[in-house]
Amino acid sequence: MRPGALRPSSLRARITLLSTGLAAGVSLVLLWLAWVLVGDAVAAVPQMPPGTLVRVDGIDVDASALAAHMREHARDKVLLFGSIAFCCVVLATAILAWTFTSRVLRPLREVTSTAQRLSIESIGERIGEVDTKGELAELAYTFDAMLDRLQEAFEAQRHFVANASHELRTPLSVIRTELDVTLSDPDADAAELRRMGNVVRDATERAGQLVGSLLLLARTDGAGLAVREPTDLEQLVSRAWRAVRGEADQRGIHATFHTESAPVQGDPALLERIAGNLLENAVRHNVERGWIEVVTQAGQRRQMLRVRSSGGLVDPQTVAELFEPFRRAGVARTAKTGAGLGLSIVRAAVEAHDGAVTAEPVVGGGLSVTVLLPVGT
């Protein structure tokens, strides 16, 4: 705990001292008022003429001296019993404040104790139900909810690092195996070296693409936009299609476009990556001689981009998982194309633009992805 932080024990002591001081102040004011009122009450008794004698216990006493004595006696009694009452009130207030504050601050001590014990290994600990209501119970609930979110984030990070390590290990293993096999063959000729070079180049390109995708995802996920410029979804789709049209023609994929001007505002590179990743996925995860349908539509508040394509059957229960890193629909983790980050980057880029993205399977096989982005001004 950092120096100067407010510990529950010090808070308990401060509340007790504050309560005791407040009770002492009020008691002193009441004691002073009682002392003044008694003195005034005695002074208000009708005075006898000067020199009048009053017999008290068989002794003649001057009336004025008796009145002064009675006034002082009354005030002394008030002061005596008031002081006793003052000490009792202050002591009782201190005891009650210390006891009740201990009970009230018990959830806060539990929060502090849990926070001090927490580490990455013990982040599963929770405060749980507390035997109090109000703000401290809400604090305990909020603290547990925060721990739940942190645990989910840590687990997602571990899963992401493990998957990234696995994905990077595959091309590196291919490179090392090819090099070891080729270098250990004393009779390797130029053709064998060329074949080895092609394999190493392909593996290097895959590793480079993966690293680039990871950097783009890190730049996009949870980060704000550094650039906001007007652009049009129709133009982004046109440029993205030109990049993958050659691959689509080789596989005999037929594309249909129903596009109209849909102006948006944001980071042009990220917006182009949204359209690019959707079309790349639609081509690479399609079937031979399949189809692609692209729609852009302008709305009053949201601009829509939808990419539908044929492909393998997708389980509706696992559609949401496709937006997680390294998840591919019907494609093995060791596939040679893609790194399973396309839709993850799309989701991160869309959320950075305050948009929304959804996906649903196409009847008969394939996937439909819909992106909604705010209207550009």
Short mmCIF file of the C-alpha atoms (twelve columns), coordinates in Angstrom:
data_MODEL
# 
_entry.id   MODEL 
# 
loop_
_atom_site.group_PDB 
_atom_site.id 
_atom_site.type_symbol 
_atom_site.label_atom_id 
_atom_site.label_alt_id 
_atom_site.label_comp_id 
_atom_site.label_asym_id 
_atom_site.label_seq_id 
_atom_site.Cartn_x 
_atom_site.Cartn_y 
_atom_site.Cartn_z 
_atom_site.pdbx_PDB_model_num 
ATOM 1   C CA . MET A 1   0.000   0.000   0.000   1 
ATOM 2   C CA . ARG A 2   1.335   3.373   -0.942  1 
ATOM 3   C CA . PRO A 3   2.445   5.745   1.853   1 
ATOM 4   C CA . GLY A 4   -0.362  7.895   3.164   1 
ATOM 5   C CA . ALA A 5   -3.106  5.561   1.940   1 
ATOM 6   C CA . LEU A 6   -6.145  5.438   4.211   1 
ATOM 7   C CA . ARG A 7   -6.218  2.074   6.011   1 
ATOM 8   C CA . PRO A 8   -9.505  0.810   7.488   1 
ATOM 9   C CA . SER A 9   -7.986  0.959   11.028  1 
ATOM 10  C CA . SER A 10  -7.015  4.617   10.637  1 
ATOM 11  C CA . LEU A 11  -10.426 5.390   9.161   1 
ATOM 12  C CA . ARG A 12  -12.039 3.676   12.146  1 
ATOM 13  C CA . ALA A 13  -9.950  5.760   14.541  1 
ATOM 14  C CA . ARG A 14  -10.742 8.976   12.700  1 
ATOM 15  C CA . ILE A 15  -14.469 8.313   12.701  1 
ATOM 16  C CA . THR A 16  -14.352 7.454   16.418  1 
ATOM 17  C CA . LEU A 17  -12.398 10.618  17.248  1 
ATOM 18  C CA . LEU A 18  -14.732 12.727  15.130  1 
ATOM 19  C CA . SER A 19  -17.843 11.257  16.787  1 
ATOM 20  C CA . THR A 20  -16.341 11.616  20.268  1 
ATOM 21  C CA . GLY A 21  -15.264 15.176  19.619  1 
ATOM 22  C CA . LEU A 22  -18.696 16.086  18.279  1 
ATOM 23  C CA . ALA A 23  -20.405 14.534  21.320  1 
ATOM 24  C CA . ALA A 24  -17.963 16.308  23.655  1 
ATOM 25  C CA . GLY A 25  -18.613 19.647  21.989  1 
ATOM 26  C CA . VAL A 26  -22.382 19.283  22.195  1 
ATOM 27  C CA . SER A 27  -22.160 18.127  25.833  1 
ATOM 28  C CA . LEU A 28  -20.016 21.117  26.777  1 
ATOM 29  C CA . VAL A 29  -22.517 23.490  25.200  1 
ATOM 30  C CA . LEU A 30  -25.399 21.830  27.053  1 
ATOM 31  C CA . LEU A 31  -23.449 21.897  30.335  1 
ATOM 32  C CA . TRP A 32  -22.735 25.606  29.928  1 
ATOM 33  C CA . LEU A 33  -26.378 26.335  29.144  1 
ATOM 34  C CA . ALA A 34  -27.507 24.366  32.207  1 
ATOM 35  C CA . TRP A 35  -25.009 26.249  34.408  1 
ATOM 36  C CA . VAL A 36  -26.229 29.613  33.085  1 
ATOM 37  C CA . LEU A 37  -29.919 28.687  33.351  1 
ATOM 38  C CA . VAL A 38  -29.567 27.457  36.950  1 
ATOM 39  C CA . GLY A 39  -27.745 30.620  37.903  1 
ATOM 40  C CA . ASP A 40  -30.401 32.755  36.261  1 
ATOM 41  C CA . ALA A 41  -33.187 30.742  37.899  1 
ATOM 42  C CA . VAL A 42  -31.701 31.216  41.364  1 
ATOM 43  C CA . ALA A 43  -31.088 34.886  40.700  1 
ATOM 44  C CA . ALA A 44  -34.737 35.294  39.708  1 
ATOM 45  C CA . VAL A 45  -35.935 34.324  43.210  1 
ATOM 46  C CA . PRO A 46  -37.549 37.412  44.886  1 
ATOM 47  C CA . GLN A 47  -35.001 39.309  46.986  1 
ATOM 48  C CA . MET A 48  -35.689 40.235  50.596  1 
ATOM 49  C CA . PRO A 49  -34.947 43.707  51.956  1 
ATOM 50  C CA . PRO A 50  -31.336 44.326  52.966  1 
ATOM 51  C CA . GLY A 51  -30.547 43.261  56.532  1 
ATOM 52  C CA . THR A 52  -33.305 40.667  56.624  1 
ATOM 53  C CA . LEU A 53  -32.354 37.618  58.647  1 
ATOM 54  C CA . VAL A 54  -33.460 34.127  57.826  1 
ATOM 55  C CA . ARG A 55  -33.312 31.278  60.346  1 
ATOM 56  C CA . VAL A 56  -31.721 28.134  58.909  1 
ATOM 57  C CA . ASP A 57  -31.247 25.139  61.208  1 
ATOM 58  C CA . GLY A 58  -31.604 27.424  64.263  1 
ATOM 59  C CA . ILE A 59  -29.067 29.913  62.957  1 
ATOM 60  C CA . ASP A 60  -29.941 33.422  61.748  1 
ATOM 61  C CA . VAL A 61  -28.384 34.064  58.323  1 
ATOM 62  C CA . ASP A 62  -28.464 37.214  56.241  1 
ATOM 63  C CA . ALA A 63  -30.945 36.691  53.390  1 
ATOM 64  C CA . SER A 64  -28.655 38.129  50.696  1 
ATOM 65  C CA . ALA A 65  -25.765 35.897  51.779  1 
ATOM 66  C CA . LEU A 66  -28.090 32.885  51.771  1 
ATOM 67  C CA . ALA A 67  -29.256 33.666  48.242  1 
ATOM 68  C CA . ALA A 68  -25.641 33.974  47.021  1 
ATOM 69  C CA . HIS A 69  -24.759 30.696  48.711  1 
ATOM 70  C CA . MET A 70  -27.730 28.899  47.191  1 
ATOM 71  C CA . ARG A 71  -26.798 30.232  43.746  1 
ATOM 72  C CA . GLU A 72  -23.217 29.050  44.037  1 
ATOM 73  C CA . HIS A 73  -24.313 25.718  45.482  1 
ATOM 74  C CA . ALA A 74  -26.746 25.129  42.621  1 
ATOM 75  C CA . ARG A 75  -24.111 25.959  40.063  1 
ATOM 76  C CA . ASP A 76  -21.575 23.698  41.749  1 
ATOM 77  C CA . LYS A 77  -24.064 20.823  41.722  1 
ATOM 78  C CA . VAL A 78  -24.818 21.416  38.069  1 
ATOM 79  C CA . LEU A 79  -21.106 21.562  37.319  1 
ATOM 80  C CA . LEU A 80  -20.407 18.375  39.293  1 
ATOM 81  C CA . PHE A 81  -23.172 16.210  37.916  1 
ATOM 82  C CA . GLY A 82  -22.811 17.760  34.486  1 
ATOM 83  C CA . SER A 83  -19.116 16.848  34.454  1 
ATOM 84  C CA . ILE A 84  -19.960 13.292  35.418  1 
ATOM 85  C CA . ALA A 85  -22.607 13.138  32.700  1 
ATOM 86  C CA . PHE A 86  -20.172 14.721  30.259  1 
ATOM 87  C CA . CYS A 87  -17.543 12.034  30.920  1 
ATOM 88  C CA . CYS A 88  -20.135 9.259   30.640  1 
ATOM 89  C CA . VAL A 89  -21.513 10.615  27.368  1 
ATOM 90  C CA . VAL A 90  -18.052 11.049  25.848  1 
ATOM 91  C CA . LEU A 91  -16.928 7.583   26.973  1 
ATOM 92  C CA . ALA A 92  -20.140 5.936   25.754  1 
ATOM 93  C CA . THR A 93  -19.884 7.746   22.418  1 
ATOM 94  C CA . ALA A 94  -16.290 6.617   21.950  1 
ATOM 95  C CA . ILE A 95  -17.140 2.988   22.779  1 
ATOM 96  C CA . LEU A 96  -20.239 2.920   20.585  1 
ATOM 97  C CA . ALA A 97  -18.487 4.684   17.706  1 
ATOM 98  C CA . TRP A 98  -15.513 2.298   17.875  1 
ATOM 99  C CA . THR A 99  -17.801 -0.760  18.044  1 
ATOM 100 C CA . PHE A 100 -20.255 0.255   15.326  1 
ATOM 101 C CA . THR A 101 -17.506 1.588   13.058  1 
ATOM 102 C CA . SER A 102 -15.730 -1.749  13.323  1 
ATOM 103 C CA . ARG A 103 -18.898 -3.515  12.207  1 
ATOM 104 C CA . VAL A 104 -19.632 -1.055  9.409   1 
ATOM 105 C CA . LEU A 105 -16.068 -1.077  8.072   1 
ATOM 106 C CA . ARG A 106 -15.724 -4.869  8.129   1 
ATOM 107 C CA . PRO A 107 -16.519 -5.141  4.368   1 
ATOM 108 C CA . LEU A 108 -13.895 -2.479  3.704   1 
ATOM 109 C CA . ARG A 109 -11.322 -4.530  5.610   1 
ATOM 110 C CA . GLU A 110 -12.305 -7.557  3.566   1 
ATOM 111 C CA . VAL A 111 -11.867 -5.565  0.354   1 
ATOM 112 C CA . THR A 112 -8.447  -4.369  1.517   1 
ATOM 113 C CA . SER A 113 -7.365  -7.836  2.645   1 
ATOM 114 C CA . THR A 114 -8.486  -9.405  -0.629  1 
ATOM 115 C CA . ALA A 115 -6.726  -6.714  -2.657  1 
ATOM 116 C CA . GLN A 116 -3.484  -7.262  -0.721  1 
ATOM 117 C CA . ARG A 117 -3.602  -11.036 -1.321  1 
ATOM 118 C CA . LEU A 118 -4.378  -10.798 -4.990  1 
ATOM 119 C CA . SER A 119 -1.905  -11.799 -7.650  1 
ATOM 120 C CA . ILE A 120 -2.207  -13.280 -11.127 1 
ATOM 121 C CA . GLU A 121 -2.287  -16.764 -9.560  1 
ATOM 122 C CA . SER A 122 -4.927  -15.892 -6.927  1 
ATOM 123 C CA . ILE A 123 -7.055  -13.505 -8.959  1 
ATOM 124 C CA . GLY A 124 -9.944  -15.947 -8.638  1 
ATOM 125 C CA . GLU A 125 -10.555 -14.863 -5.022  1 
ATOM 126 C CA . ARG A 126 -13.699 -12.836 -4.340  1 
ATOM 127 C CA . ILE A 127 -15.179 -10.961 -1.389  1 
ATOM 128 C CA . GLY A 128 -18.600 -12.485 -1.894  1 
ATOM 129 C CA . GLU A 129 -21.664 -11.598 0.133   1 
ATOM 130 C CA . VAL A 130 -21.185 -9.130  2.992   1 
ATOM 131 C CA . ASP A 131 -23.379 -8.868  6.093   1 
ATOM 132 C CA . THR A 132 -24.202 -5.234  5.512   1 
ATOM 133 C CA . LYS A 133 -26.193 -3.117  3.122   1 
ATOM 134 C CA . GLY A 134 -25.680 0.211   1.446   1 
ATOM 135 C CA . GLU A 135 -22.585 1.780   -0.045  1 
ATOM 136 C CA . LEU A 136 -20.055 -0.693  1.381   1 
ATOM 137 C CA . ALA A 137 -22.014 -3.660  0.047   1 
ATOM 138 C CA . GLU A 138 -22.115 -1.927  -3.320  1 
ATOM 139 C CA . LEU A 139 -18.354 -1.339  -3.066  1 
ATOM 140 C CA . ALA A 140 -17.753 -5.045  -2.423  1 
ATOM 141 C CA . TYR A 141 -19.984 -5.989  -5.357  1 
ATOM 142 C CA . THR A 142 -18.236 -3.477  -7.634  1 
ATOM 143 C CA . PHE A 143 -14.823 -4.776  -6.549  1 
ATOM 144 C CA . ASP A 144 -15.829 -8.376  -7.326  1 
ATOM 145 C CA . ALA A 145 -17.195 -7.302  -10.712 1 
ATOM 146 C CA . MET A 146 -13.897 -5.536  -11.457 1 
ATOM 147 C CA . LEU A 147 -12.003 -8.708  -10.531 1 
ATOM 148 C CA . ASP A 148 -14.234 -10.708 -12.872 1 
ATOM 149 C CA . ARG A 149 -13.369 -8.377  -15.740 1 
ATOM 150 C CA . LEU A 150 -9.671  -8.468  -14.896 1 
ATOM 151 C CA . GLN A 151 -9.688  -12.264 -14.734 1 
ATOM 152 C CA . GLU A 152 -11.405 -12.465 -18.115 1 
ATOM 153 C CA . ALA A 153 -8.835  -10.043 -19.544 1 
ATOM 154 C CA . PHE A 154 -5.899  -12.043 -18.126 1 
ATOM 155 C CA . GLU A 155 -7.321  -15.312 -19.418 1 
ATOM 156 C CA . ALA A 156 -7.960  -13.789 -22.838 1 
ATOM 157 C CA . GLN A 157 -4.396  -12.448 -22.878 1 
ATOM 158 C CA . ARG A 158 -2.954  -15.851 -21.949 1 
ATOM 159 C CA . HIS A 159 -5.067  -17.513 -24.619 1 
ATOM 160 C CA . PHE A 160 -4.026  -14.920 -27.182 1 
ATOM 161 C CA . VAL A 161 -0.315  -15.261 -26.364 1 
ATOM 162 C CA . ALA A 162 -0.540  -19.051 -26.503 1 
ATOM 163 C CA . ASN A 163 -2.282  -18.964 -29.891 1 
ATOM 164 C CA . ALA A 164 0.114   -16.360 -31.259 1 
ATOM 165 C CA . SER A 165 3.077   -18.459 -30.133 1 
ATOM 166 C CA . HIS A 166 1.576   -21.506 -31.794 1 
ATOM 167 C CA . GLU A 167 0.921   -19.648 -35.034 1 
ATOM 168 C CA . LEU A 168 4.435   -18.211 -35.135 1 
ATOM 169 C CA . ARG A 169 6.009   -21.544 -34.241 1 
ATOM 170 C CA . THR A 170 4.542   -23.236 -37.330 1 
ATOM 171 C CA . PRO A 171 6.337   -21.185 -40.039 1 
ATOM 172 C CA . LEU A 172 9.523   -21.064 -37.962 1 
ATOM 173 C CA . SER A 173 9.463   -24.854 -37.622 1 
ATOM 174 C CA . VAL A 174 8.974   -25.193 -41.380 1 
ATOM 175 C CA . ILE A 175 11.939  -22.910 -42.041 1 
ATOM 176 C CA . ARG A 176 14.218  -24.746 -39.633 1 
ATOM 177 C CA . THR A 177 13.198  -28.180 -40.914 1 
ATOM 178 C CA . GLU A 178 13.804  -27.234 -44.533 1 
ATOM 179 C CA . LEU A 179 17.170  -25.714 -43.712 1 
ATOM 180 C CA . ASP A 180 18.279  -28.697 -41.622 1 
ATOM 181 C CA . VAL A 181 17.191  -31.253 -44.222 1 
ATOM 182 C CA . THR A 182 18.753  -29.395 -47.129 1 
ATOM 183 C CA . LEU A 183 22.009  -28.563 -45.355 1 
ATOM 184 C CA . SER A 184 22.409  -32.149 -44.159 1 
ATOM 185 C CA . ASP A 185 22.180  -33.454 -47.736 1 
ATOM 186 C CA . PRO A 186 25.676  -33.289 -49.299 1 
ATOM 187 C CA . ASP A 187 24.210  -34.109 -52.722 1 
ATOM 188 C CA . ALA A 188 21.680  -31.254 -52.756 1 
ATOM 189 C CA . ASP A 189 21.664  -29.629 -56.179 1 
ATOM 190 C CA . ALA A 190 20.426  -26.255 -57.383 1 
ATOM 191 C CA . ALA A 191 16.892  -27.577 -57.895 1 
ATOM 192 C CA . GLU A 192 16.733  -28.782 -54.302 1 
ATOM 193 C CA . LEU A 193 18.102  -25.478 -53.022 1 
ATOM 194 C CA . ARG A 194 15.577  -23.588 -55.118 1 
ATOM 195 C CA . ARG A 195 12.743  -25.734 -53.759 1 
ATOM 196 C CA . MET A 196 13.986  -25.121 -50.236 1 
ATOM 197 C CA . GLY A 197 14.194  -21.397 -50.917 1 
ATOM 198 C CA . ASN A 198 10.593  -21.306 -52.146 1 
ATOM 199 C CA . VAL A 199 9.357   -23.117 -49.034 1 
ATOM 200 C CA . VAL A 200 11.349  -20.811 -46.755 1 
ATOM 201 C CA . ARG A 201 10.058  -17.766 -48.621 1 
ATOM 202 C CA . ASP A 202 6.435   -18.896 -48.258 1 
ATOM 203 C CA . ALA A 203 6.911   -19.592 -44.558 1 
ATOM 204 C CA . THR A 204 8.608   -16.226 -44.080 1 
ATOM 205 C CA . GLU A 205 5.762   -14.448 -45.847 1 
ATOM 206 C CA . ARG A 206 3.243   -16.185 -43.611 1 
ATOM 207 C CA . ALA A 207 5.176   -15.187 -40.488 1 
ATOM 208 C CA . GLY A 208 5.431   -11.622 -41.781 1 
ATOM 209 C CA . GLN A 209 1.708   -11.484 -42.476 1 
ATOM 210 C CA . LEU A 210 0.987   -12.789 -38.992 1 
ATOM 211 C CA . VAL A 211 3.265   -10.214 -37.348 1 
ATOM 212 C CA . GLY A 212 1.683   -7.447  -39.432 1 
ATOM 213 C CA . SER A 213 -1.799  -8.607  -38.454 1 
ATOM 214 C CA . LEU A 214 -0.820  -8.717  -34.781 1 
ATOM 215 C CA . LEU A 215 0.581   -5.193  -34.965 1 
ATOM 216 C CA . LEU A 216 -2.565  -3.933  -36.694 1 
ATOM 217 C CA . LEU A 217 -4.759  -5.645  -34.109 1 
ATOM 218 C CA . ALA A 218 -2.707  -4.157  -31.264 1 
ATOM 219 C CA . ARG A 219 -2.988  -0.729  -32.874 1 
ATOM 220 C CA . THR A 220 -6.743  -1.036  -33.317 1 
ATOM 221 C CA . ASP A 221 -7.985  -2.993  -30.311 1 
ATOM 222 C CA . GLY A 222 -9.048  -0.627  -27.526 1 
ATOM 223 C CA . ALA A 223 -7.276  2.385   -29.048 1 
ATOM 224 C CA . GLY A 224 -8.752  5.653   -30.155 1 
ATOM 225 C CA . LEU A 225 -8.569  7.054   -33.644 1 
ATOM 226 C CA . ALA A 226 -5.581  9.240   -34.396 1 
ATOM 227 C CA . VAL A 227 -6.980  10.306  -37.786 1 
ATOM 228 C CA . ARG A 228 -10.526 11.222  -38.822 1 
ATOM 229 C CA . GLU A 229 -11.072 11.901  -42.480 1 
ATOM 230 C CA . PRO A 230 -14.171 11.613  -44.694 1 
ATOM 231 C CA . THR A 231 -14.313 8.624   -47.020 1 
ATOM 232 C CA . ASP A 232 -16.910 6.459   -48.766 1 
ATOM 233 C CA . LEU A 233 -17.651 2.767   -48.236 1 
ATOM 234 C CA . GLU A 234 -18.361 2.347   -51.957 1 
ATOM 235 C CA . GLN A 235 -14.843 3.507   -52.842 1 
ATOM 236 C CA . LEU A 236 -13.315 1.312   -50.109 1 
ATOM 237 C CA . VAL A 237 -15.106 -1.744  -51.490 1 
ATOM 238 C CA . SER A 238 -13.902 -0.949  -55.023 1 
ATOM 239 C CA . ARG A 239 -10.256 -0.713  -53.927 1 
ATOM 240 C CA . ALA A 240 -10.487 -3.824  -51.761 1 
ATOM 241 C CA . TRP A 241 -11.982 -5.854  -54.603 1 
ATOM 242 C CA . ARG A 242 -9.216  -4.879  -57.001 1 
ATOM 243 C CA . ALA A 243 -6.728  -6.376  -54.537 1 
ATOM 244 C CA . VAL A 244 -8.415  -9.814  -54.457 1 
ATOM 245 C CA . ARG A 245 -10.048 -9.973  -57.877 1 
ATOM 246 C CA . GLY A 246 -7.179  -11.952 -59.412 1 
ATOM 247 C CA . GLU A 247 -7.421  -14.674 -56.757 1 
ATOM 248 C CA . ALA A 248 -11.227 -14.755 -57.146 1 
ATOM 249 C CA . ASP A 249 -10.957 -15.142 -60.942 1 
ATOM 250 C CA . GLN A 250 -8.504  -18.029 -60.559 1 
ATOM 251 C CA . ARG A 251 -11.005 -19.884 -58.391 1 
ATOM 252 C CA . GLY A 252 -13.979 -19.031 -60.586 1 
ATOM 253 C CA . ILE A 253 -15.759 -17.051 -57.885 1 
ATOM 254 C CA . HIS A 254 -18.577 -14.841 -59.143 1 
ATOM 255 C CA . ALA A 255 -19.057 -11.509 -57.364 1 
ATOM 256 C CA . THR A 256 -22.180 -9.337  -57.373 1 
ATOM 257 C CA . PHE A 257 -22.105 -5.727  -56.145 1 
ATOM 258 C CA . HIS A 258 -25.095 -3.669  -55.003 1 
ATOM 259 C CA . THR A 259 -23.281 -0.565  -53.855 1 
ATOM 260 C CA . GLU A 260 -24.233 3.036   -53.372 1 
ATOM 261 C CA . SER A 261 -22.466 6.027   -51.879 1 
ATOM 262 C CA . ALA A 262 -22.203 5.664   -48.092 1 
ATOM 263 C CA . PRO A 263 -20.004 8.410   -46.607 1 
ATOM 264 C CA . VAL A 264 -18.286 7.728   -43.300 1 
ATOM 265 C CA . GLN A 265 -15.596 9.454   -41.288 1 
ATOM 266 C CA . GLY A 266 -12.597 7.907   -39.586 1 
ATOM 267 C CA . ASP A 267 -9.156  6.462   -40.167 1 
ATOM 268 C CA . PRO A 268 -8.977  5.685   -43.932 1 
ATOM 269 C CA . ALA A 269 -6.411  2.900   -43.426 1 
ATOM 270 C CA . LEU A 270 -8.514  1.113   -40.822 1 
ATOM 271 C CA . LEU A 271 -11.723 1.581   -42.810 1 
ATOM 272 C CA . GLU A 272 -10.029 0.155   -45.907 1 
ATOM 273 C CA . ARG A 273 -8.792  -2.762  -43.795 1 
ATOM 274 C CA . ILE A 274 -12.389 -3.505  -42.787 1 
ATOM 275 C CA . ALA A 275 -13.503 -3.858  -46.399 1 
ATOM 276 C CA . GLY A 276 -10.256 -5.583  -47.381 1 
ATOM 277 C CA . ASN A 277 -10.431 -8.243  -44.666 1 
ATOM 278 C CA . LEU A 278 -14.080 -9.004  -45.362 1 
ATOM 279 C CA . LEU A 279 -13.458 -9.493  -49.083 1 
ATOM 280 C CA . GLU A 280 -10.252 -11.455 -48.493 1 
ATOM 281 C CA . ASN A 281 -12.107 -13.810 -46.146 1 
ATOM 282 C CA . ALA A 282 -14.972 -14.107 -48.611 1 
ATOM 283 C CA . VAL A 283 -12.532 -15.209 -51.346 1 
ATOM 284 C CA . ARG A 284 -10.120 -17.368 -49.357 1 
ATOM 285 C CA . HIS A 285 -12.753 -19.232 -47.345 1 
ATOM 286 C CA . ASN A 286 -15.047 -19.718 -50.338 1 
ATOM 287 C CA . VAL A 287 -15.602 -22.853 -52.391 1 
ATOM 288 C CA . GLU A 288 -14.484 -23.352 -55.969 1 
ATOM 289 C CA . ARG A 289 -16.810 -21.495 -58.344 1 
ATOM 290 C CA . GLY A 290 -18.621 -19.965 -55.409 1 
ATOM 291 C CA . TRP A 291 -20.269 -16.583 -55.137 1 
ATOM 292 C CA . ILE A 292 -19.859 -13.299 -53.270 1 
ATOM 293 C CA . GLU A 293 -22.456 -10.580 -52.719 1 
ATOM 294 C CA . VAL A 294 -21.410 -7.114  -51.538 1 
ATOM 295 C CA . VAL A 295 -23.884 -4.420  -50.465 1 
ATOM 296 C CA . THR A 296 -23.304 -0.859  -49.292 1 
ATOM 297 C CA . GLN A 297 -26.304 1.136   -48.163 1 
ATOM 298 C CA . ALA A 298 -26.676 4.644   -46.774 1 
ATOM 299 C CA . GLY A 299 -28.904 5.310   -43.769 1 
ATOM 300 C CA . GLN A 300 -29.927 8.271   -41.663 1 
ATOM 301 C CA . ARG A 301 -27.651 7.383   -38.742 1 
ATOM 302 C CA . ARG A 302 -25.700 4.324   -39.867 1 
ATOM 303 C CA . GLN A 303 -24.001 3.274   -43.077 1 
ATOM 304 C CA . MET A 304 -24.081 -0.414  -43.874 1 
ATOM 305 C CA . LEU A 305 -21.554 -2.729  -45.491 1 
ATOM 306 C CA . ARG A 306 -22.579 -6.357  -45.937 1 
ATOM 307 C CA . VAL A 307 -20.448 -9.119  -47.458 1 
ATOM 308 C CA . ARG A 308 -22.146 -12.494 -48.054 1 
ATOM 309 C CA . SER A 309 -20.375 -15.455 -49.582 1 
ATOM 310 C CA . SER A 310 -20.702 -19.153 -50.140 1 
ATOM 311 C CA . GLY A 311 -18.443 -21.555 -48.285 1 
ATOM 312 C CA . GLY A 312 -18.423 -24.357 -45.801 1 
ATOM 313 C CA . LEU A 313 -21.162 -24.946 -43.270 1 
ATOM 314 C CA . VAL A 314 -20.871 -22.748 -40.173 1 
ATOM 315 C CA . ASP A 315 -22.376 -23.734 -36.849 1 
ATOM 316 C CA . PRO A 316 -24.691 -20.895 -35.698 1 
ATOM 317 C CA . GLN A 317 -23.571 -21.523 -32.109 1 
ATOM 318 C CA . THR A 318 -19.947 -20.715 -32.964 1 
ATOM 319 C CA . VAL A 319 -20.477 -17.659 -35.178 1 
ATOM 320 C CA . ALA A 320 -19.615 -15.229 -32.369 1 
ATOM 321 C CA . GLU A 321 -16.308 -17.053 -31.812 1 
ATOM 322 C CA . LEU A 322 -15.170 -16.173 -35.339 1 
ATOM 323 C CA . PHE A 323 -14.417 -12.650 -34.126 1 
ATOM 324 C CA . GLU A 324 -11.933 -14.010 -31.595 1 
ATOM 325 C CA . PRO A 325 -8.237  -14.134 -32.607 1 
ATOM 326 C CA . PHE A 326 -7.046  -17.281 -34.425 1 
ATOM 327 C CA . ARG A 327 -10.554 -18.615 -35.058 1 
ATOM 328 C CA . ARG A 328 -11.410 -19.805 -38.566 1 
ATOM 329 C CA . ALA A 329 -14.668 -21.189 -39.867 1 
ATOM 330 C CA . GLY A 330 -14.083 -24.774 -40.938 1 
ATOM 331 C CA . VAL A 331 -10.352 -24.244 -41.455 1 
ATOM 332 C CA . ALA A 332 -7.630  -26.092 -39.596 1 
ATOM 333 C CA . ARG A 333 -5.258  -24.122 -37.380 1 
ATOM 334 C CA . THR A 334 -2.396  -25.261 -39.584 1 
ATOM 335 C CA . ALA A 335 -3.945  -23.855 -42.738 1 
ATOM 336 C CA . LYS A 336 -1.474  -22.186 -45.038 1 
ATOM 337 C CA . THR A 337 -3.676  -19.180 -45.780 1 
ATOM 338 C CA . GLY A 338 -4.573  -16.562 -43.217 1 
ATOM 339 C CA . ALA A 339 -3.785  -16.297 -39.530 1 
ATOM 340 C CA . GLY A 340 -7.302  -16.241 -38.118 1 
ATOM 341 C CA . LEU A 341 -7.081  -12.531 -37.318 1 
ATOM 342 C CA . GLY A 342 -9.163  -11.093 -40.164 1 
ATOM 343 C CA . LEU A 343 -12.488 -10.778 -38.354 1 
ATOM 344 C CA . SER A 344 -10.733 -9.851  -35.094 1 
ATOM 345 C CA . ILE A 345 -9.192  -6.869  -36.844 1 
ATOM 346 C CA . VAL A 346 -12.545 -6.025  -38.428 1 
ATOM 347 C CA . ARG A 347 -14.267 -6.018  -35.051 1 
ATOM 348 C CA . ALA A 348 -11.539 -3.928  -33.401 1 
ATOM 349 C CA . ALA A 349 -11.529 -1.391  -36.262 1 
ATOM 350 C CA . VAL A 350 -15.332 -1.143  -36.295 1 
ATOM 351 C CA . GLU A 351 -15.498 -0.632  -32.521 1 
ATOM 352 C CA . ALA A 352 -12.795 2.033   -32.776 1 
ATOM 353 C CA . HIS A 353 -15.190 3.902   -35.094 1 
ATOM 354 C CA . ASP A 354 -18.121 3.453   -32.655 1 
ATOM 355 C CA . GLY A 355 -19.749 0.997   -35.026 1 
ATOM 356 C CA . ALA A 356 -21.115 -2.533  -34.764 1 
ATOM 357 C CA . VAL A 357 -20.418 -5.762  -36.626 1 
ATOM 358 C CA . THR A 358 -22.461 -8.973  -36.696 1 
ATOM 359 C CA . ALA A 359 -22.218 -12.267 -38.545 1 
ATOM 360 C CA . GLU A 360 -24.630 -15.068 -39.386 1 
ATOM 361 C CA . PRO A 361 -24.326 -18.293 -41.353 1 
ATOM 362 C CA . VAL A 362 -25.698 -18.526 -44.871 1 
ATOM 363 C CA . VAL A 363 -28.204 -21.273 -45.564 1 
ATOM 364 C CA . GLY A 364 -26.413 -24.023 -47.485 1 
ATOM 365 C CA . GLY A 365 -22.960 -22.907 -46.391 1 
ATOM 366 C CA . GLY A 366 -21.109 -19.634 -46.122 1 
ATOM 367 C CA . LEU A 367 -21.077 -16.539 -43.966 1 
ATOM 368 C CA . SER A 368 -22.711 -13.112 -43.997 1 
ATOM 369 C CA . VAL A 369 -20.983 -10.252 -42.153 1 
ATOM 370 C CA . THR A 370 -22.726 -6.890  -41.633 1 
ATOM 371 C CA . VAL A 371 -20.896 -3.734  -40.571 1 
ATOM 372 C CA . LEU A 372 -22.711 -0.609  -39.354 1 
ATOM 373 C CA . LEU A 373 -20.744 2.633   -39.104 1 
ATOM 374 C CA . PRO A 374 -21.831 6.147   -38.066 1 
ATOM 375 C CA . VAL A 375 -22.691 8.552   -40.860 1 
ATOM 376 C CA . GLY A 376 -19.779 10.786  -41.833 1 
ATOM 377 C CA . THR A 377 -20.194 14.560  -41.665 1 
# 
